[in-house]
Amino acid sequence: MNKNFKMQCCETIRNEIPQIMEISEVVSEGKGQKSFFFKHRISCKPGQFIMVWLPAIDEKPMAISYNNKKGFAFTFQVIGEFTRALDALKKNDKIGIRGPYGNSFSIKENACVVAGGVGMASVSTLIDALKNPWIINGARSKEHLIYAKRYKSKNVLFATDDGSYGKKGFTTEILEEVLSKNKKIRIVCTCGPEIMMKKVLEICNRFKIECEASLERFMACGFGVCGKCMINDKIVCIDGPVFNSKQLNEMTEFGKFARLKSGKKVSLGEYHSAHS
Ligand SMILES: Cc1cc2nc3c(=O)[nH]c(=O)nc-3n(C[C@H](O)[C@H](O)[C@H](O)COP(=O)(O)OP(=O)(O)OC[C@H]3O[C@@H](n4cnc5c(N)ncnc54)[C@H](O)[C@@H]3O)c2cc1C
């Protein structure tokens, strides 16, 4: 076998096979939201994700939400079967992790980051990499807001649906105000419910500002083989999960349709009420 090919195989295999890792710390981030920390180094860019494996249960993508010299973490929100099983785990329990996968957000000056709910996890290492970005963090209520104290800057703004923390209303309303008053903002990066990201894109189009969104679709393999995460002609796990304005504007399915575990294309409403 050619020497170079052997080298490539070894490097790829190291990422593709789940490594069994011990949870070194569990941090409660909000109601039904936890971060699991691992004392392992991971080389990744902001916006990339890992596949988290619970044997005999499932394997799901999770954003890398903390990453430094001591290790990394992911943050999850309890939604269905898989995240309920994660929620039952404790410090020193072991899980399988492979990756990182996917592309990453652009790191540009004069950025604004908009996140809804646990979408904050996907933009958190981007915020760490940016120089004093605007941050708009929204959730249903104060108890569902994650990382409320993580970023110390006067440019951090909060929105809750019920007004229990920050402004009562949606992140998109704050975004419109911020873009109206700050003409220097050049890019908006977002993650959260797709309906919110679609609105963020529309606002960016109106203000003629670049937008990048990380799409959280049902995903099975993470490396482009199964096609379960397809949106139009894009495979989210390898072409994304981060897409730019041009790509998002061309996606007729963005904010409208998603695929269930079976691969069936359904309306976004049906997707969120079905058990993916
Ligand atoms: C690239 C990528 C990164 C991700 N990063 C994270 C992360 O950092 N933290 C995290 O908690 N999750 C993240 N997710 C979503 C995660 O992989 C799971 O889909 C989610 O946790 C639900 O899994 P579950 O099995 O518990 O629920 P399921 O049984 O799959 O779903 C239960 C219910 O919730 C709905 N649902 C599923 N996913 C979502 C969603 N994203 N938003 C709203 N409703 C949904 C389903 O339609 C169903 O009604 C990411 C997804 C992708 C593609």
The ligand as a Tripos MOL2 file, in Angstrom:
@<TRIPOS>MOLECULE
LIG
   53    58     1     0     0
SMALL
NO_CHARGES

@<TRIPOS>ATOM
      1 C1        -25.1060   20.1340   13.4950 C.3       1 LIG1
      2 C2        -26.0450   19.9180   14.6690 C.ar      1 LIG1
      3 C3        -25.6740   20.3540   15.9240 C.ar      1 LIG1
      4 C4        -26.5410   20.1670   17.0100 C.ar      1 LIG1
      5 N1        -26.1510   20.6120   18.2220 N.ar      1 LIG1
      6 C5        -26.9510   20.4480   19.2790 C.ar      1 LIG1
      7 C6        -26.5410   20.9160   20.5560 C.ar      1 LIG1
      8 O1        -25.4590   21.4890   20.7300 O.2       1 LIG1
      9 N2        -27.3900   20.7100   21.5950 N.ar      1 LIG1
     10 C7        -28.6130   20.0910   21.4360 C.ar      1 LIG1
     11 O2        -29.3350   19.9360   22.4370 O.2       1 LIG1
     12 N3        -29.0280   19.6380   20.2510 N.ar      1 LIG1
     13 C8        -28.2280   19.7990   19.1660 C.ar      1 LIG1
     14 N4        -28.6330   19.3170   17.9400 N.ar      1 LIG1
     15 C9        -29.8980   18.5770   17.8510 C.3       1 LIG1
     16 C10       -29.6620   17.1390   18.3650 C.3       1 LIG1
     17 O3        -28.8250   16.4270   17.5130 O.3       1 LIG1
     18 C11       -30.9820   16.3220   18.4960 C.3       1 LIG1
     19 O4        -31.6900   16.3660   17.3170 O.3       1 LIG1
     20 C12       -31.8550   16.8750   19.5930 C.3       1 LIG1
     21 O5        -31.1250   16.9130   20.7870 O.3       1 LIG1
     22 C13       -33.1240   16.0360   19.8060 C.3       1 LIG1
     23 O6        -32.7640   14.6940   20.0350 O.3       1 LIG1
     24 P1        -33.7250   13.6970   20.8540 P.3       1 LIG1
     25 O7        -33.4690   12.3130   20.3910 O.co2     1 LIG1
     26 O8        -33.6250   13.9400   22.3110 O.co2     1 LIG1
     27 O9        -35.1660   14.1170   20.4260 O.3       1 LIG1
     28 P2        -36.0230   13.5320   19.2100 P.3       1 LIG1
     29 O10       -36.7060   12.3070   19.6590 O.co2     1 LIG1
     30 O11       -35.1890   13.4790   17.9840 O.co2     1 LIG1
     31 O12       -37.0500   14.7170   19.0430 O.3       1 LIG1
     32 C14       -38.0910   14.9640   19.9620 C.3       1 LIG1
     33 C15       -38.9460   16.0970   19.4380 C.3       1 LIG1
     34 O13       -38.1840   17.3010   19.2460 O.3       1 LIG1
     35 C16       -38.1970   17.7090   17.8720 C.3       1 LIG1
     36 N5        -36.8420   18.1740   17.5830 N.ar      1 LIG1
     37 C17       -35.7560   17.4400   17.2770 C.ar      1 LIG1
     38 N6        -34.7030   18.2210   17.0760 N.ar      1 LIG1
     39 C18       -35.1180   19.4760   17.2760 C.ar      1 LIG1
     40 C19       -34.5060   20.7330   17.1910 C.ar      1 LIG1
     41 N7        -33.2100   20.8600   16.8590 N.pl3     1 LIG1
     42 N8        -35.2500   21.8270   17.4830 N.ar      1 LIG1
     43 C20       -36.5450   21.7130   17.8140 C.ar      1 LIG1
     44 N9        -37.1910   20.5540   17.9020 N.ar      1 LIG1
     45 C21       -36.4920   19.4650   17.6080 C.ar      1 LIG1
     46 C22       -38.5660   16.4800   17.0990 C.3       1 LIG1
     47 O14       -39.2080   16.7840   15.8820 O.3       1 LIG1
     48 C23       -39.5180   15.8100   18.0780 C.3       1 LIG1
     49 O15       -40.7630   16.4350   18.0400 O.3       1 LIG1
     50 C24       -27.7980   19.5180   16.8310 C.ar      1 LIG1
     51 C25       -28.1730   19.0720   15.5480 C.ar      1 LIG1
     52 C26       -27.3050   19.2780   14.4910 C.ar      1 LIG1
     53 C27       -27.7100   18.7940   13.1280 C.3       1 LIG1
@<TRIPOS>BOND
     1     1     2 1
     2     2     3 ar
     3     2    52 ar
     4     3     4 ar
     5     4     5 ar
     6     4    50 ar
     7     5     6 ar
     8     6     7 ar
     9     6    13 1
    10     7     8 2
    11     7     9 ar
    12     9    10 ar
    13    10    11 2
    14    10    12 ar
    15    12    13 ar
    16    13    14 ar
    17    14    15 1
    18    14    50 ar
    19    15    16 1
    20    16    17 1
    21    16    18 1
    22    18    19 1
    23    18    20 1
    24    20    21 1
    25    20    22 1
    26    22    23 1
    27    23    24 1
    28    24    25 2
    29    24    26 1
    30    24    27 1
    31    27    28 1
    32    28    29 2
    33    28    30 1
    34    28    31 1
    35    31    32 1
    36    32    33 1
    37    33    34 1
    38    33    48 1
    39    34    35 1
    40    35    36 1
    41    35    46 1
    42    36    37 ar
    43    36    45 ar
    44    37    38 ar
    45    38    39 ar
    46    39    40 ar
    47    39    45 ar
    48    40    41 1
    49    40    42 ar
    50    42    43 ar
    51    43    44 ar
    52    44    45 ar
    53    46    47 1
    54    46    48 1
    55    48    49 1
    56    50    51 ar
    57    51    52 ar
    58    52    53 1
@<TRIPOS>SUBSTRUCTURE
     1 LIG1         1 GROUP 0 **** ****
